[in-house]
Amino acid sequence: MSIANDAATVTAARQNPSRGGFGLRAEVHDDIKNDFDSVLVQLIKAAGGTHRVGRLTFRLAQEFGFCYGVDHALDLAYETHVRFPGRRVYLTGEIIHNPTVNEQLTKMGYRFLRPGDEVTTDDIVLIPAFGAPTRELERLKSIGCLLVDTTCGSVVHVWKRVEKYAREGFTAIIHGKYDHEETEATRSRTTLYESGKFLVVRDRPQAQDVCDYIEGRGDRAAFLAKYAAVATPGFDPDRDLERVGLANQTTMLSSESLEIAEMIRQAMARRYGPEELKARFRSFDTICSATQERQDAILKLIEEPLDLAVVVGGYNSSNTEHLCEIAAERLPTYHINAPECLVSSREIRHKPAFSKQETTSRDWLPEGEVTIGITAGASTPNKVIGDCIERICRLAGAA
């Protein structure tokens, strides 16, 4: 990149966050590979996904680990580090939900933006892959600091859908986790329009509450007591559920998102009649392709004869949680976030499916011949996956 073009990119990024990088992708490729890749995982993939060591057989899901959105975020983070040596660089939050990745960026000098930090025009701020709320983006733009936007393209796609709902007078019903960074950013997009409204539903039971209210079976006071905190301030269910559009956090369980959309579509049809659906209901599947591919892959993997499954990824990673939930329906499944969770051949620290807390289990690794299914969330480096496989082998005396 020429000096003139580089200067133009930097100037533009002070007003509109840069998403294209600084033309240094080739220069940072080897550093990213060295920090996050695994020779072992590459060898297993090349061998068709099966790895045998002593009494252990590992079967890798066909799709796992880093997605294109994470690759893009890391490219931008590493390019920024190379392009602006010595500059103070902030992250508005975890760039992705993986402790290994965030620890590595901290080692490189990245700082997490905390309340009270005084950002100046000389500073650089990275927007995480989940995006950031509109109010935060506007605040940073007003400062004039250099903004580097690593928001995943799939998330931006959801934003456009939600903004369209708001512009056309539809309330966005978002299937997601209200306090997740991505959903926080997505719901904030409705504030770009005066008529914008949102309501966040976490699961099927909450969606059923919405359906009941639409069909006239809900109690207004009870509904507001339960959902006012996860809806637009001043939300009026009698007014704001007359025209709705469905969207979702991109990392939710795909089958559940589709079911919720259909539940609400049917409720609207019963309340207003099928002929009114076009004027009152909008829906669009906004689960990202990488999330869907990993969910499809774990479904296929657990059809094979397995003794247990190990799911590797951050405990606060939504897409990793759902992989664990899918596998746990079929066989013993352990969600771990680092090799150190594998304490011994008898003891493991893990976060069970549908649980909020890490726990310790014993006798997790059976004696004799064992076949272990392995998958990982979209923010999990191959290096962590490979390290976990190697540690299991050592603990089992199979290394």
C-alpha positions as CSV (number, residue, x, y, z in Angstrom):
1,M,0.0,0.0,0.0
2,S,1.4,3.4,-0.9
3,I,1.9,6.1,1.7
4,A,-0.8,8.3,0.2
5,N,-3.3,5.5,0.1
6,D,-2.4,4.5,3.6
7,A,-2.9,8.0,4.9
8,A,-6.3,8.2,3.2
9,T,-7.3,4.9,4.8
10,V,-6.4,6.2,8.3
11,T,-8.1,9.5,7.8
12,A,-11.3,7.7,6.6
13,A,-11.2,5.4,9.6
14,R,-11.5,8.3,12.0
15,Q,-15.0,9.0,10.8
16,N,-16.1,5.5,9.6
17,P,-14.6,2.4,11.1
18,S,-12.2,0.6,8.8
19,R,-13.2,-2.9,8.0
20,G,-10.8,-3.6,5.1
21,G,-7.5,-3.7,6.9
22,F,-4.3,-2.0,6.0
23,G,-3.0,-4.2,3.2
24,L,-0.7,-6.2,5.5
25,R,-2.5,-9.5,5.4
26,A,0.4,-11.4,3.8
27,E,2.8,-9.9,6.4
28,V,0.8,-11.1,9.4
29,H,-0.1,-14.5,8.0
30,D,2.8,-16.4,9.5
31,D,2.4,-14.8,12.9
32,I,-1.2,-15.8,13.1
33,K,-0.4,-19.3,11.9
34,N,2.4,-19.7,14.5
35,D,0.2,-18.4,17.3
36,F,-3.0,-20.3,16.6
37,D,-2.5,-23.2,14.2
38,S,-1.7,-26.9,15.0
39,V,0.3,-29.3,13.0
40,L,-1.5,-32.2,14.6
41,V,-4.9,-30.9,13.7
42,Q,-3.8,-30.4,10.1
43,L,-2.5,-34.0,10.0
44,I,-5.7,-35.4,11.4
45,K,-7.8,-33.4,8.9
46,A,-5.6,-34.7,6.0
47,A,-6.1,-38.2,7.3
48,G,-9.9,-37.9,7.0
49,G,-10.6,-36.8,10.5
50,T,-9.6,-39.9,12.4
51,H,-6.6,-40.2,14.7
52,R,-5.6,-43.4,16.5
53,V,-3.1,-43.4,19.4
54,G,-2.9,-46.6,21.5
55,R,-6.3,-47.4,23.0
56,L,-7.7,-44.0,21.9
57,T,-9.5,-43.1,18.7
58,F,-10.3,-39.5,18.0
59,R,-12.9,-38.5,15.4
60,L,-12.9,-34.8,14.4
61,A,-16.1,-33.2,13.2
62,Q,-15.9,-32.2,9.5
63,E,-16.4,-28.5,10.4
64,F,-14.9,-27.0,13.6
65,G,-12.8,-24.1,14.9
66,F,-12.1,-20.7,13.4
67,C,-14.7,-19.4,11.0
68,Y,-14.1,-16.7,8.4
69,G,-15.4,-14.0,10.7
70,V,-12.8,-14.9,13.3
71,D,-10.1,-15.1,10.7
72,H,-11.1,-11.6,9.5
73,A,-11.0,-10.2,13.0
74,L,-7.6,-11.6,13.7
75,D,-6.2,-10.3,10.4
76,L,-7.3,-6.8,11.3
77,A,-6.0,-7.0,14.8
78,Y,-2.6,-8.2,13.7
79,E,-2.4,-5.8,10.8
80,T,-3.2,-2.9,13.2
81,H,-0.4,-4.1,15.5
82,V,2.1,-4.1,12.6
83,R,0.9,-0.8,11.0
84,F,0.9,1.2,14.3
85,P,3.8,0.0,16.5
86,G,4.0,1.8,19.8
87,R,0.5,3.2,19.6
88,R,-2.0,2.7,22.3
89,V,-4.6,0.3,21.1
90,Y,-7.9,-0.5,22.9
91,L,-10.5,-3.2,22.4
92,T,-14.1,-2.3,23.4
93,G,-14.5,-5.9,24.6
94,E,-13.2,-9.4,23.9
95,I,-12.5,-9.6,20.2
96,I,-14.0,-13.1,20.2
97,H,-15.0,-15.4,23.0
98,N,-11.9,-17.4,23.5
99,P,-9.5,-16.9,26.4
100,T,-6.4,-18.0,24.4
101,V,-7.0,-15.5,21.7
102,N,-7.7,-12.6,24.1
103,E,-4.6,-13.4,26.2
104,Q,-2.5,-13.4,23.1
105,L,-3.7,-9.9,22.1
106,T,-3.1,-8.7,25.7
107,K,0.5,-10.0,25.3
108,M,0.8,-7.9,22.1
109,G,-0.1,-4.8,24.1
110,Y,-3.8,-4.5,23.4
111,R,-5.9,-3.0,26.3
112,F,-9.5,-3.5,27.2
113,L,-11.4,-0.2,27.2
114,R,-12.6,0.4,30.8
115,P,-14.9,3.1,32.2
116,G,-12.9,6.1,32.9
117,D,-10.2,5.5,30.3
118,E,-9.5,8.7,28.4
119,V,-9.3,7.9,24.7
120,T,-7.7,10.5,22.5
121,T,-7.3,11.2,18.8
122,D,-3.9,9.5,18.9
123,D,-5.4,6.2,20.1
124,I,-6.7,3.3,18.1
125,V,-9.9,1.4,19.1
126,L,-10.8,-2.1,17.7
127,I,-14.5,-3.0,17.5
128,P,-14.9,-6.7,18.3
129,A,-16.3,-9.4,16.0
130,F,-19.7,-9.1,17.8
131,G,-19.9,-5.4,16.9
132,A,-20.7,-2.5,19.4
133,P,-23.8,-0.6,20.3
134,T,-24.6,2.4,18.2
135,R,-24.1,4.8,21.2
136,E,-20.6,3.5,21.8
137,L,-19.7,3.8,18.1
138,E,-21.0,7.4,18.0
139,R,-19.1,8.3,21.1
140,L,-15.8,7.0,19.7
141,K,-16.4,8.7,16.4
142,S,-16.9,12.0,18.2
143,I,-13.5,11.6,19.9
144,G,-11.8,11.3,16.5
145,C,-9.7,8.2,17.3
146,L,-8.8,5.7,14.7
147,L,-11.5,3.0,14.6
148,V,-10.8,-0.5,13.2
149,D,-14.0,-2.5,12.9
150,T,-13.7,-6.3,13.1
151,T,-17.5,-6.9,13.2
152,C,-18.4,-10.2,11.4
153,G,-20.1,-9.8,8.1
154,S,-22.9,-12.1,9.2
155,V,-23.6,-9.8,12.2
156,V,-23.7,-6.8,9.9
157,H,-26.2,-8.7,7.7
158,V,-28.5,-9.1,10.8
159,W,-28.1,-5.4,11.5
160,K,-29.4,-4.5,8.0
161,R,-32.4,-6.7,8.5
162,V,-33.2,-5.2,11.9
163,E,-32.8,-1.7,10.6
164,K,-35.1,-2.5,7.7
165,Y,-37.7,-3.7,10.2
166,A,-37.4,-0.5,12.2
167,R,-37.6,1.7,9.1
168,E,-40.8,0.0,8.0
169,G,-42.5,0.1,11.4
170,F,-42.0,-3.5,12.4
171,T,-40.9,-4.5,15.9
172,A,-37.8,-6.7,15.8
173,I,-38.2,-9.9,17.8
174,I,-34.7,-11.1,18.3
175,H,-34.0,-14.7,19.3
176,G,-30.8,-14.3,21.4
177,K,-29.3,-13.7,24.8
178,Y,-30.1,-10.2,25.9
179,D,-26.8,-9.5,27.6
180,H,-24.6,-11.0,24.8
181,E,-22.5,-8.4,23.1
182,E,-23.8,-9.3,19.7
183,T,-27.5,-9.0,20.7
184,E,-26.7,-5.8,22.5
185,A,-25.3,-4.3,19.3
186,T,-28.1,-5.7,17.2
187,R,-30.9,-4.3,19.3
188,S,-29.2,-0.9,19.4
189,R,-29.7,-0.7,15.6
190,T,-33.4,-0.2,16.1
191,T,-32.6,3.1,17.8
192,L,-31.5,4.6,14.5
193,Y,-35.1,5.1,13.7
194,E,-37.7,6.9,15.9
195,S,-40.2,4.1,15.4
196,G,-37.7,1.3,16.0
197,K,-38.7,-1.3,18.6
198,F,-37.3,-4.6,19.8
199,L,-38.1,-7.5,22.0
200,V,-35.5,-10.2,22.9
201,V,-36.7,-13.8,23.5
202,R,-34.3,-16.4,24.8
203,D,-36.0,-19.7,24.0
204,R,-39.2,-21.5,22.9
205,P,-41.1,-20.9,26.2
206,Q,-40.5,-17.2,26.0
207,A,-41.6,-17.2,22.3
208,Q,-44.7,-19.0,23.4
209,D,-45.5,-16.2,25.9
210,V,-45.3,-13.8,22.9
211,C,-47.6,-16.0,20.8
212,D,-50.1,-16.2,23.7
213,Y,-50.1,-12.4,24.0
214,I,-50.5,-11.9,20.2
215,E,-53.5,-14.3,20.3
216,G,-55.1,-12.5,23.2
217,R,-54.3,-15.0,25.9
218,G,-51.7,-12.8,27.8
219,D,-52.0,-10.5,30.7
220,R,-50.5,-7.1,30.0
221,A,-49.2,-6.4,33.5
222,A,-47.6,-9.9,33.8
223,F,-46.1,-9.6,30.3
224,L,-44.5,-6.3,31.0
225,A,-43.3,-7.4,34.4
226,K,-41.5,-10.3,32.7
227,Y,-40.3,-8.7,29.4
228,A,-40.0,-4.9,29.9
229,A,-36.3,-5.3,30.8
230,V,-35.5,-7.0,27.5
231,A,-37.5,-4.7,25.3
232,T,-37.4,-1.1,24.0
233,P,-38.1,1.4,26.8
234,G,-41.8,2.1,26.8
235,F,-42.6,-1.1,25.0
236,D,-46.4,-1.6,24.6
237,P,-47.3,-5.2,23.7
238,D,-50.8,-4.2,22.5
239,R,-49.2,-1.8,20.0
240,D,-45.8,-3.2,19.3
241,L,-46.8,-6.8,18.6
242,E,-49.1,-5.9,15.8
243,R,-46.4,-5.9,13.2
244,V,-43.2,-8.0,13.9
245,G,-40.1,-9.1,12.1
246,L,-37.9,-12.0,13.3
247,A,-34.1,-12.0,13.6
248,N,-31.6,-13.8,15.7
249,Q,-28.2,-13.7,17.3
250,T,-26.1,-15.5,14.6
251,T,-24.8,-18.1,17.0
252,M,-28.0,-19.4,18.4
253,L,-29.3,-23.0,17.8
254,S,-30.6,-22.9,14.2
255,S,-33.4,-25.3,14.7
256,E,-34.7,-23.3,17.7
257,S,-34.6,-20.0,15.8
258,L,-36.5,-21.5,12.9
259,E,-39.1,-23.0,15.2
260,I,-39.6,-19.7,17.0
261,A,-40.1,-17.9,13.7
262,E,-42.7,-20.4,12.7
263,M,-44.4,-20.3,16.1
264,I,-44.9,-16.5,15.8
265,R,-45.9,-16.7,12.1
266,Q,-48.7,-19.1,13.0
267,A,-49.8,-17.0,16.0
268,M,-50.0,-13.9,13.7
269,A,-52.0,-15.9,11.1
270,R,-54.4,-17.1,13.7
271,R,-54.8,-13.6,15.2
272,Y,-55.2,-11.6,12.0
273,G,-55.8,-14.2,9.3
274,P,-53.4,-15.6,6.7
275,E,-54.2,-12.7,4.3
276,E,-52.7,-10.2,6.7
277,L,-49.4,-12.0,7.2
278,K,-47.6,-10.1,4.4
279,A,-48.5,-6.8,6.1
280,R,-47.8,-7.9,9.6
281,F,-45.0,-10.5,9.6
282,R,-41.4,-10.6,8.4
283,S,-38.9,-13.4,8.9
284,F,-35.4,-14.1,7.7
285,D,-33.0,-16.9,8.8
286,T,-29.9,-15.0,10.1
287,I,-28.0,-17.8,11.6
288,C,-24.5,-17.5,10.1
289,S,-23.3,-20.2,7.7
290,A,-20.3,-21.1,9.9
291,T,-22.6,-21.7,12.9
292,Q,-24.9,-23.8,10.8
293,E,-22.0,-25.8,9.3
294,R,-20.6,-26.6,12.8
295,Q,-24.0,-27.6,14.1
296,D,-24.6,-29.9,11.1
297,A,-21.2,-31.4,11.6
298,I,-21.7,-32.3,15.2
299,L,-25.1,-33.8,14.4
300,K,-23.4,-36.0,11.8
301,L,-20.5,-36.9,14.1
302,I,-22.7,-38.1,16.9
303,E,-24.3,-40.6,14.5
304,E,-21.1,-42.5,14.6
305,P,-20.2,-45.0,17.5
306,L,-18.6,-42.7,20.1
307,D,-18.0,-43.2,23.8
308,L,-17.9,-39.5,24.6
309,A,-17.5,-36.1,23.0
310,V,-15.2,-33.2,24.0
311,V,-16.3,-29.7,22.9
312,V,-13.5,-27.1,23.0
313,G,-14.2,-23.4,23.3
314,G,-14.7,-20.4,25.5
315,Y,-17.3,-20.9,28.2
316,N,-18.9,-17.6,27.2
317,S,-19.0,-18.7,23.5
318,S,-22.7,-19.1,22.5
319,N,-22.0,-21.2,19.4
320,T,-19.8,-23.5,21.5
321,E,-22.5,-23.9,24.1
322,H,-24.9,-25.0,21.5
323,L,-22.5,-27.6,20.1
324,C,-22.3,-29.1,23.6
325,E,-26.1,-29.1,24.0
326,I,-26.5,-30.9,20.7
327,A,-24.0,-33.6,21.6
328,A,-25.2,-34.0,25.2
329,E,-28.5,-35.2,23.9
330,R,-26.8,-38.3,22.6
331,L,-23.8,-39.2,24.7
332,P,-21.6,-38.0,27.6
333,T,-20.2,-34.6,26.5
334,Y,-17.6,-32.3,28.1
335,H,-17.3,-28.6,27.2
336,I,-13.8,-27.5,28.2
337,N,-12.1,-24.1,27.4
338,A,-8.4,-25.1,27.8
339,P,-6.2,-28.2,27.9
340,E,-5.7,-27.5,31.7
341,C,-9.3,-28.6,32.2
342,L,-8.2,-32.1,31.5
343,V,-6.9,-32.6,35.1
344,S,-6.2,-36.4,34.9
345,S,-7.5,-39.5,33.3
346,R,-10.1,-39.6,36.0
347,E,-10.9,-35.9,36.6
348,I,-12.1,-33.2,34.3
349,R,-13.2,-29.6,34.7
350,H,-16.0,-28.7,32.3
351,K,-19.2,-26.7,31.8
352,P,-22.1,-29.1,31.4
353,A,-24.8,-28.4,28.7
354,F,-27.3,-25.8,29.8
355,S,-25.2,-24.9,32.9
356,K,-23.8,-21.5,33.7
357,Q,-20.9,-22.8,35.9
358,E,-17.9,-25.0,35.5
359,T,-17.9,-28.2,37.5
360,T,-15.6,-31.1,38.1
361,S,-16.5,-34.7,37.1
362,R,-14.7,-37.9,37.8
363,D,-14.2,-41.1,35.8
364,W,-14.9,-39.2,32.5
365,L,-12.4,-41.3,30.4
366,P,-13.4,-45.0,30.3
367,E,-10.9,-47.8,30.5
368,G,-10.0,-49.9,27.5
369,E,-10.6,-48.9,23.9
370,V,-12.2,-45.5,23.7
371,T,-13.6,-43.5,20.8
372,I,-13.8,-39.7,21.4
373,G,-15.6,-37.2,19.2
374,I,-13.9,-33.8,19.0
375,T,-15.4,-30.5,17.9
376,A,-14.8,-26.8,18.7
377,G,-16.6,-23.5,18.6
378,A,-16.0,-21.0,15.8
379,S,-13.7,-19.0,18.0
380,T,-11.4,-21.8,19.1
381,P,-7.8,-22.0,17.7
382,N,-6.6,-25.2,16.2
383,K,-3.7,-25.0,18.6
384,V,-6.0,-25.3,21.6
385,I,-7.8,-28.3,19.9
386,G,-4.4,-30.0,19.2
387,D,-3.1,-29.4,22.7
388,C,-6.3,-30.9,24.2
389,I,-5.9,-34.1,22.0
390,E,-2.2,-34.4,23.0
391,R,-3.0,-34.0,26.7
392,I,-5.8,-36.6,26.6
393,C,-3.2,-39.0,25.0
394,R,-0.7,-38.3,27.8
395,L,-3.2,-38.7,30.5
396,A,-4.4,-42.0,29.1
397,G,-0.8,-43.2,28.7
398,A,-1.2,-43.4,25.0
399,A,1.2,-40.7,23.9
